[in-house]
Amino acid sequence: MPKKHFEPENKIEKWLNEQVRKLGGKSYKFISPGNPGVPDRIYLFPGGKVYFVELKRIIGKLSNVQVWQREQFRQMGVDVKVIYGMDQAKEFVKELKHEVCTTQLPSICNQ
């Protein structure tokens, strides 16, 4: 029986970063010395829309410190989107495109 193939996290991240840029957004790697467990990426869009995203392989799971950090964000009223695998990354891009096209950069949708 062949092994099931799972996309590596870095491949998902690279693809997602490209999609964010195509939608007019900016992608930043989030590294915060002394604060382990912060989300992998910050995505910024015109109009002030900010997304904090933690990427995982489809079989990955959040570490205890990531769960704790996510709760810290939540207590501040900030959502952290956790994306498991390429399928969820594609769904997230659909959500982003819908939001960008309807509220922020309608011109992107006409391309």
Sequence and secondary structure as in RCSB ss.txt:
>XXXX:A:sequence
MPKKHFEPENKIEKWLNEQVRKLGGKSYKFISPGNPGVPDRIYLFPGGKVYFVELKRIIGKLSNVQVWQREQFRQ
MGVDVKVIYGMDQAKEFVKELKHEVCTTQLPSICNQ
>XXXX:A:secstr
        HHHHHHHHHHHHHHTT EEEE   TT TT  SEEEEETTTEEEEEEEE TT    HHHHHHHHHHHH
TT  EEEEEHHHHHHHHHHHHHHHIIIII HHHHT 
